[in-house]
């Protein structure tokens, strides 16, 4: 059986944001076993799973990503939407548009310190749309 949900996250500032609870609140009860795929419908934001306990991890991610793909990159031609747009597309492609999480005993089978991140790469973004598909 397959269930699918689509919803909009509230707008967030640029950075890495834990959204595990937002996702769980949208889907309600999970099946006993299965797989949850989460897809973001945008090209300037991404999803990943990482450390959910220490907020400094999210600060370090933001700093490191900005060092790798700086808004002042020379030679960019896609600049009509602002200096953060093309760097956001590059960061999104590096990170990815979807994640999969196993479901075991009716819960996400994440590691002790793992959480779902929205990686927001635009300086001013609207709410982001997610599609969640649960296979069981």
Rosetta constraint file for C-alpha pairs under 8 A:
AtomPair CA 1 CA 135 HARMONIC 6.08 0.50
AtomPair CA 1 CA 136 HARMONIC 5.39 0.50
AtomPair CA 2 CA 133 HARMONIC 6.92 0.50
AtomPair CA 2 CA 134 HARMONIC 5.62 0.50
AtomPair CA 2 CA 135 HARMONIC 4.75 0.50
AtomPair CA 2 CA 136 HARMONIC 6.41 0.50
AtomPair CA 3 CA 133 HARMONIC 5.76 0.50
AtomPair CA 3 CA 134 HARMONIC 5.20 0.50
AtomPair CA 3 CA 135 HARMONIC 6.80 0.50
AtomPair CA 4 CA 131 HARMONIC 7.07 0.50
AtomPair CA 4 CA 132 HARMONIC 5.56 0.50
AtomPair CA 4 CA 133 HARMONIC 4.39 0.50
AtomPair CA 4 CA 134 HARMONIC 6.28 0.50
AtomPair CA 5 CA 26 HARMONIC 7.66 0.50
AtomPair CA 5 CA 27 HARMONIC 7.01 0.50
AtomPair CA 5 CA 131 HARMONIC 5.75 0.50
AtomPair CA 5 CA 132 HARMONIC 5.10 0.50
AtomPair CA 5 CA 133 HARMONIC 6.52 0.50
AtomPair CA 6 CA 129 HARMONIC 7.00 0.50
AtomPair CA 6 CA 130 HARMONIC 5.63 0.50
AtomPair CA 6 CA 131 HARMONIC 4.45 0.50
AtomPair CA 6 CA 132 HARMONIC 6.23 0.50
AtomPair CA 7 CA 26 HARMONIC 7.56 0.50
AtomPair CA 7 CA 129 HARMONIC 5.65 0.50
AtomPair CA 7 CA 130 HARMONIC 5.62 0.50
AtomPair CA 7 CA 131 HARMONIC 6.82 0.50
AtomPair CA 8 CA 127 HARMONIC 5.91 0.50
AtomPair CA 8 CA 128 HARMONIC 5.41 0.50
AtomPair CA 8 CA 129 HARMONIC 4.32 0.50
AtomPair CA 8 CA 130 HARMONIC 6.27 0.50
AtomPair CA 9 CA 22 HARMONIC 7.61 0.50
AtomPair CA 9 CA 127 HARMONIC 5.12 0.50
AtomPair CA 9 CA 128 HARMONIC 5.18 0.50
AtomPair CA 9 CA 129 HARMONIC 6.21 0.50
AtomPair CA 9 CA 130 HARMONIC 7.47 0.50
AtomPair CA 10 CA 126 HARMONIC 7.49 0.50
AtomPair CA 10 CA 127 HARMONIC 4.60 0.50
AtomPair CA 10 CA 128 HARMONIC 6.98 0.50
AtomPair CA 11 CA 125 HARMONIC 6.27 0.50
AtomPair CA 11 CA 126 HARMONIC 4.86 0.50
AtomPair CA 11 CA 127 HARMONIC 3.91 0.50
AtomPair CA 11 CA 128 HARMONIC 6.84 0.50
AtomPair CA 12 CA 120 HARMONIC 7.30 0.50
AtomPair CA 12 CA 125 HARMONIC 6.95 0.50
AtomPair CA 12 CA 126 HARMONIC 7.52 0.50
AtomPair CA 12 CA 127 HARMONIC 7.10 0.50
AtomPair CA 13 CA 120 HARMONIC 7.02 0.50
AtomPair CA 13 CA 122 HARMONIC 7.79 0.50
AtomPair CA 13 CA 123 HARMONIC 6.52 0.50
AtomPair CA 13 CA 124 HARMONIC 6.57 0.50
AtomPair CA 13 CA 125 HARMONIC 7.12 0.50
AtomPair CA 14 CA 119 HARMONIC 7.82 0.50
AtomPair CA 14 CA 120 HARMONIC 4.94 0.50
AtomPair CA 14 CA 121 HARMONIC 5.43 0.50
AtomPair CA 14 CA 122 HARMONIC 5.62 0.50
AtomPair CA 14 CA 123 HARMONIC 5.19 0.50
AtomPair CA 14 CA 124 HARMONIC 7.15 0.50
AtomPair CA 14 CA 125 HARMONIC 7.80 0.50
AtomPair CA 15 CA 58 HARMONIC 7.33 0.50
AtomPair CA 15 CA 59 HARMONIC 7.63 0.50
AtomPair CA 15 CA 62 HARMONIC 5.66 0.50
AtomPair CA 15 CA 119 HARMONIC 6.02 0.50
AtomPair CA 15 CA 120 HARMONIC 5.19 0.50
AtomPair CA 15 CA 121 HARMONIC 6.46 0.50
AtomPair CA 16 CA 58 HARMONIC 5.39 0.50
AtomPair CA 16 CA 59 HARMONIC 7.57 0.50
AtomPair CA 16 CA 61 HARMONIC 7.24 0.50
AtomPair CA 16 CA 62 HARMONIC 6.70 0.50
AtomPair CA 16 CA 117 HARMONIC 6.13 0.50
AtomPair CA 16 CA 118 HARMONIC 5.81 0.50
AtomPair CA 16 CA 119 HARMONIC 4.60 0.50
AtomPair CA 16 CA 120 HARMONIC 6.15 0.50
AtomPair CA 17 CA 58 HARMONIC 7.35 0.50
AtomPair CA 17 CA 117 HARMONIC 5.20 0.50
AtomPair CA 17 CA 118 HARMONIC 5.13 0.50
AtomPair CA 17 CA 119 HARMONIC 6.46 0.50
AtomPair CA 17 CA 120 HARMONIC 7.70 0.50
AtomPair CA 18 CA 52 HARMONIC 7.04 0.50
AtomPair CA 18 CA 115 HARMONIC 6.41 0.50
AtomPair CA 18 CA 116 HARMONIC 5.64 0.50
AtomPair CA 18 CA 117 HARMONIC 4.54 0.50
AtomPair CA 18 CA 118 HARMONIC 6.37 0.50
AtomPair CA 19 CA 23 HARMONIC 6.30 0.50
AtomPair CA 19 CA 115 HARMONIC 7.54 0.50
AtomPair CA 19 CA 116 HARMONIC 5.55 0.50
AtomPair CA 19 CA 117 HARMONIC 5.63 0.50
AtomPair CA 19 CA 118 HARMONIC 6.33 0.50
AtomPair CA 20 CA 24 HARMONIC 6.28 0.50
AtomPair CA 20 CA 115 HARMONIC 5.82 0.50
AtomPair CA 20 CA 116 HARMONIC 4.92 0.50
AtomPair CA 20 CA 117 HARMONIC 7.29 0.50
AtomPair CA 21 CA 25 HARMONIC 5.95 0.50
AtomPair CA 22 CA 26 HARMONIC 6.48 0.50
AtomPair CA 23 CA 27 HARMONIC 6.59 0.50
AtomPair CA 24 CA 28 HARMONIC 6.03 0.50
AtomPair CA 29 CA 106 HARMONIC 7.36 0.50
AtomPair CA 30 CA 103 HARMONIC 7.53 0.50
AtomPair CA 30 CA 106 HARMONIC 5.04 0.50
AtomPair CA 30 CA 107 HARMONIC 6.36 0.50
AtomPair CA 31 CA 103 HARMONIC 7.36 0.50
AtomPair CA 31 CA 105 HARMONIC 7.76 0.50
AtomPair CA 31 CA 106 HARMONIC 5.15 0.50
AtomPair CA 31 CA 107 HARMONIC 7.94 0.50
AtomPair CA 31 CA 136 HARMONIC 6.70 0.50
AtomPair CA 32 CA 103 HARMONIC 6.98 0.50
AtomPair CA 32 CA 104 HARMONIC 5.95 0.50
AtomPair CA 32 CA 105 HARMONIC 4.76 0.50
AtomPair CA 32 CA 106 HARMONIC 4.13 0.50
AtomPair CA 32 CA 107 HARMONIC 7.52 0.50
AtomPair CA 33 CA 102 HARMONIC 7.60 0.50
AtomPair CA 33 CA 103 HARMONIC 4.92 0.50
AtomPair CA 33 CA 104 HARMONIC 4.74 0.50
AtomPair CA 33 CA 105 HARMONIC 6.13 0.50
AtomPair CA 33 CA 106 HARMONIC 6.27 0.50
AtomPair CA 33 CA 136 HARMONIC 6.19 0.50
AtomPair CA 34 CA 102 HARMONIC 6.02 0.50
AtomPair CA 34 CA 103 HARMONIC 4.85 0.50
AtomPair CA 34 CA 104 HARMONIC 6.96 0.50
AtomPair CA 34 CA 134 HARMONIC 6.97 0.50
AtomPair CA 34 CA 135 HARMONIC 5.41 0.50
AtomPair CA 34 CA 136 HARMONIC 4.32 0.50
AtomPair CA 35 CA 100 HARMONIC 6.65 0.50
AtomPair CA 35 CA 101 HARMONIC 5.73 0.50
AtomPair CA 35 CA 102 HARMONIC 4.56 0.50
AtomPair CA 35 CA 103 HARMONIC 5.47 0.50
AtomPair CA 35 CA 134 HARMONIC 5.77 0.50
AtomPair CA 35 CA 135 HARMONIC 5.24 0.50
AtomPair CA 35 CA 136 HARMONIC 6.68 0.50
AtomPair CA 36 CA 100 HARMONIC 5.50 0.50
AtomPair CA 36 CA 101 HARMONIC 5.13 0.50
AtomPair CA 36 CA 102 HARMONIC 6.29 0.50
AtomPair CA 36 CA 103 HARMONIC 6.90 0.50
AtomPair CA 36 CA 132 HARMONIC 6.88 0.50
AtomPair CA 36 CA 133 HARMONIC 5.76 0.50
AtomPair CA 36 CA 134 HARMONIC 4.48 0.50
AtomPair CA 36 CA 135 HARMONIC 6.42 0.50
AtomPair CA 37 CA 98 HARMONIC 6.91 0.50
AtomPair CA 37 CA 99 HARMONIC 5.75 0.50
AtomPair CA 37 CA 100 HARMONIC 4.37 0.50
AtomPair CA 37 CA 101 HARMONIC 6.50 0.50
AtomPair CA 37 CA 132 HARMONIC 5.72 0.50
AtomPair CA 37 CA 133 HARMONIC 5.18 0.50
AtomPair CA 37 CA 134 HARMONIC 6.37 0.50
AtomPair CA 38 CA 98 HARMONIC 5.36 0.50
AtomPair CA 38 CA 99 HARMONIC 5.41 0.50
AtomPair CA 38 CA 100 HARMONIC 6.38 0.50
AtomPair CA 38 CA 130 HARMONIC 6.70 0.50
AtomPair CA 38 CA 131 HARMONIC 5.82 0.50
AtomPair CA 38 CA 132 HARMONIC 4.55 0.50
AtomPair CA 38 CA 133 HARMONIC 6.52 0.50
AtomPair CA 39 CA 47 HARMONIC 7.77 0.50
AtomPair CA 39 CA 97 HARMONIC 5.72 0.50
AtomPair CA 39 CA 98 HARMONIC 4.25 0.50
AtomPair CA 39 CA 99 HARMONIC 6.78 0.50
AtomPair CA 39 CA 130 HARMONIC 5.57 0.50
AtomPair CA 39 CA 131 HARMONIC 5.16 0.50
AtomPair CA 39 CA 132 HARMONIC 6.41 0.50
AtomPair CA 40 CA 45 HARMONIC 7.63 0.50
AtomPair CA 40 CA 46 HARMONIC 6.60 0.50
AtomPair CA 40 CA 47 HARMONIC 7.06 0.50
AtomPair CA 40 CA 97 HARMONIC 5.43 0.50
AtomPair CA 40 CA 98 HARMONIC 6.29 0.50
AtomPair CA 40 CA 128 HARMONIC 7.26 0.50
AtomPair CA 40 CA 129 HARMONIC 5.99 0.50
AtomPair CA 40 CA 130 HARMONIC 4.61 0.50
AtomPair CA 40 CA 131 HARMONIC 6.47 0.50
AtomPair CA 41 CA 97 HARMONIC 7.58 0.50
AtomPair CA 41 CA 128 HARMONIC 7.31 0.50
AtomPair CA 41 CA 129 HARMONIC 5.63 0.50
AtomPair CA 41 CA 130 HARMONIC 6.11 0.50
AtomPair CA 41 CA 131 HARMONIC 7.48 0.50
AtomPair CA 42 CA 46 HARMONIC 7.61 0.50
AtomPair CA 42 CA 97 HARMONIC 7.73 0.50
AtomPair CA 42 CA 128 HARMONIC 7.17 0.50
AtomPair CA 42 CA 129 HARMONIC 7.47 0.50
AtomPair CA 43 CA 88 HARMONIC 7.74 0.50
AtomPair CA 43 CA 89 HARMONIC 5.61 0.50
AtomPair CA 43 CA 92 HARMONIC 6.22 0.50
AtomPair CA 43 CA 93 HARMONIC 7.70 0.50
AtomPair CA 43 CA 97 HARMONIC 7.88 0.50
AtomPair CA 44 CA 85 HARMONIC 7.02 0.50
AtomPair CA 44 CA 88 HARMONIC 4.68 0.50
AtomPair CA 44 CA 89 HARMONIC 4.62 0.50
AtomPair CA 44 CA 90 HARMONIC 7.85 0.50
AtomPair CA 44 CA 91 HARMONIC 7.43 0.50
AtomPair CA 44 CA 92 HARMONIC 5.48 0.50
AtomPair CA 44 CA 120 HARMONIC 7.26 0.50
AtomPair CA 44 CA 121 HARMONIC 5.90 0.50
AtomPair CA 44 CA 122 HARMONIC 6.56 0.50
AtomPair CA 45 CA 88 HARMONIC 6.86 0.50
AtomPair CA 45 CA 89 HARMONIC 7.52 0.50
AtomPair CA 45 CA 91 HARMONIC 7.78 0.50
AtomPair CA 45 CA 92 HARMONIC 5.32 0.50
AtomPair CA 45 CA 97 HARMONIC 7.76 0.50
AtomPair CA 45 CA 118 HARMONIC 7.23 0.50
AtomPair CA 45 CA 119 HARMONIC 5.49 0.50
AtomPair CA 45 CA 120 HARMONIC 4.77 0.50
AtomPair CA 45 CA 121 HARMONIC 5.42 0.50
AtomPair CA 45 CA 122 HARMONIC 7.38 0.50
AtomPair CA 46 CA 92 HARMONIC 5.11 0.50
AtomPair CA 46 CA 93 HARMONIC 7.91 0.50
AtomPair CA 46 CA 95 HARMONIC 6.12 0.50
AtomPair CA 46 CA 96 HARMONIC 5.53 0.50
AtomPair CA 46 CA 97 HARMONIC 5.12 0.50
AtomPair CA 46 CA 98 HARMONIC 7.46 0.50
AtomPair CA 46 CA 118 HARMONIC 6.06 0.50
AtomPair CA 46 CA 119 HARMONIC 4.93 0.50
AtomPair CA 46 CA 120 HARMONIC 6.75 0.50
AtomPair CA 47 CA 95 HARMONIC 7.00 0.50
AtomPair CA 47 CA 96 HARMONIC 6.21 0.50
AtomPair CA 47 CA 97 HARMONIC 5.84 0.50
AtomPair CA 47 CA 98 HARMONIC 5.97 0.50
AtomPair CA 47 CA 99 HARMONIC 6.68 0.50
AtomPair CA 47 CA 116 HARMONIC 7.18 0.50
AtomPair CA 47 CA 117 HARMONIC 5.61 0.50
AtomPair CA 47 CA 118 HARMONIC 5.03 0.50
AtomPair CA 47 CA 119 HARMONIC 5.74 0.50
AtomPair CA 48 CA 95 HARMONIC 7.00 0.50
AtomPair CA 48 CA 96 HARMONIC 7.34 0.50
AtomPair CA 48 CA 98 HARMONIC 7.62 0.50
AtomPair CA 48 CA 99 HARMONIC 6.51 0.50
AtomPair CA 48 CA 116 HARMONIC 6.01 0.50
AtomPair CA 48 CA 117 HARMONIC 5.28 0.50
AtomPair CA 48 CA 118 HARMONIC 6.97 0.50
AtomPair CA 48 CA 119 HARMONIC 7.35 0.50
AtomPair CA 49 CA 99 HARMONIC 7.71 0.50
AtomPair CA 49 CA 114 HARMONIC 6.25 0.50
AtomPair CA 49 CA 115 HARMONIC 5.48 0.50
AtomPair CA 49 CA 116 HARMONIC 4.67 0.50
AtomPair CA 49 CA 117 HARMONIC 5.83 0.50
AtomPair CA 50 CA 113 HARMONIC 7.49 0.50
AtomPair CA 50 CA 114 HARMONIC 5.01 0.50
AtomPair CA 50 CA 115 HARMONIC 5.60 0.50
AtomPair CA 50 CA 116 HARMONIC 6.75 0.50
AtomPair CA 50 CA 117 HARMONIC 7.15 0.50
AtomPair CA 51 CA 57 HARMONIC 6.81 0.50
AtomPair CA 51 CA 113 HARMONIC 5.29 0.50
AtomPair CA 51 CA 114 HARMONIC 4.90 0.50
AtomPair CA 51 CA 115 HARMONIC 6.18 0.50
AtomPair CA 52 CA 113 HARMONIC 5.37 0.50
AtomPair CA 52 CA 114 HARMONIC 5.23 0.50
AtomPair CA 52 CA 115 HARMONIC 4.89 0.50
AtomPair CA 52 CA 116 HARMONIC 7.91 0.50
AtomPair CA 53 CA 113 HARMONIC 6.16 0.50
AtomPair CA 54 CA 58 HARMONIC 7.97 0.50
AtomPair CA 55 CA 59 HARMONIC 6.80 0.50
AtomPair CA 56 CA 60 HARMONIC 6.16 0.50
AtomPair CA 57 CA 61 HARMONIC 6.20 0.50
AtomPair CA 58 CA 62 HARMONIC 6.31 0.50
AtomPair CA 59 CA 63 HARMONIC 6.29 0.50
AtomPair CA 60 CA 64 HARMONIC 5.99 0.50
AtomPair CA 61 CA 65 HARMONIC 5.98 0.50
AtomPair CA 62 CA 66 HARMONIC 6.19 0.50
AtomPair CA 63 CA 67 HARMONIC 6.35 0.50
AtomPair CA 64 CA 68 HARMONIC 6.31 0.50
AtomPair CA 65 CA 69 HARMONIC 6.10 0.50
AtomPair CA 65 CA 70 HARMONIC 7.98 0.50
AtomPair CA 65 CA 91 HARMONIC 7.27 0.50
AtomPair CA 66 CA 70 HARMONIC 5.11 0.50
AtomPair CA 66 CA 71 HARMONIC 7.61 0.50
AtomPair CA 69 CA 73 HARMONIC 7.23 0.50
AtomPair CA 69 CA 87 HARMONIC 5.85 0.50
AtomPair CA 69 CA 90 HARMONIC 7.43 0.50
AtomPair CA 69 CA 91 HARMONIC 6.99 0.50
AtomPair CA 70 CA 87 HARMONIC 6.74 0.50
AtomPair CA 71 CA 83 HARMONIC 5.73 0.50
AtomPair CA 71 CA 84 HARMONIC 5.56 0.50
AtomPair CA 71 CA 87 HARMONIC 5.94 0.50
AtomPair CA 72 CA 83 HARMONIC 7.35 0.50
AtomPair CA 76 CA 86 HARMONIC 7.36 0.50
AtomPair CA 78 CA 85 HARMONIC 7.74 0.50
AtomPair CA 78 CA 86 HARMONIC 5.99 0.50
AtomPair CA 79 CA 83 HARMONIC 5.91 0.50
AtomPair CA 79 CA 85 HARMONIC 6.80 0.50
AtomPair CA 79 CA 86 HARMONIC 6.65 0.50
AtomPair CA 81 CA 85 HARMONIC 5.95 0.50
AtomPair CA 83 CA 87 HARMONIC 7.59 0.50
AtomPair CA 84 CA 88 HARMONIC 5.99 0.50
AtomPair CA 84 CA 121 HARMONIC 7.65 0.50
AtomPair CA 84 CA 122 HARMONIC 5.98 0.50
AtomPair CA 84 CA 123 HARMONIC 6.71 0.50
AtomPair CA 85 CA 89 HARMONIC 6.42 0.50
AtomPair CA 85 CA 122 HARMONIC 6.51 0.50
AtomPair CA 86 CA 90 HARMONIC 6.33 0.50
AtomPair CA 87 CA 91 HARMONIC 6.16 0.50
AtomPair CA 87 CA 121 HARMONIC 7.90 0.50
AtomPair CA 88 CA 92 HARMONIC 6.03 0.50
AtomPair CA 88 CA 121 HARMONIC 4.85 0.50
AtomPair CA 88 CA 122 HARMONIC 6.01 0.50
AtomPair CA 89 CA 93 HARMONIC 6.26 0.50
AtomPair CA 90 CA 94 HARMONIC 6.28 0.50
AtomPair CA 91 CA 95 HARMONIC 6.17 0.50
AtomPair CA 91 CA 121 HARMONIC 7.16 0.50
AtomPair CA 92 CA 96 HARMONIC 5.77 0.50
AtomPair CA 92 CA 97 HARMONIC 7.11 0.50
AtomPair CA 92 CA 119 HARMONIC 8.00 0.50
AtomPair CA 92 CA 121 HARMONIC 7.51 0.50
AtomPair CA 93 CA 97 HARMONIC 7.52 0.50
AtomPair CA 101 CA 108 HARMONIC 6.44 0.50
AtomPair CA 101 CA 109 HARMONIC 6.75 0.50
AtomPair CA 101 CA 110 HARMONIC 7.23 0.50
AtomPair CA 102 CA 108 HARMONIC 6.08 0.50
AtomPair CA 102 CA 109 HARMONIC 5.40 0.50
AtomPair CA 102 CA 110 HARMONIC 7.70 0.50
AtomPair CA 103 CA 107 HARMONIC 5.42 0.50
AtomPair CA 103 CA 108 HARMONIC 4.69 0.50
AtomPair CA 103 CA 109 HARMONIC 5.38 0.50
AtomPair CA 104 CA 108 HARMONIC 6.42 0.50
AtomPair CA 104 CA 109 HARMONIC 5.70 0.50
AtomPair CA 110 CA 114 HARMONIC 5.83 0.50
AtomPair CA 110 CA 115 HARMONIC 7.38 0.50
AtomPair CA 120 CA 125 HARMONIC 7.79 0.50
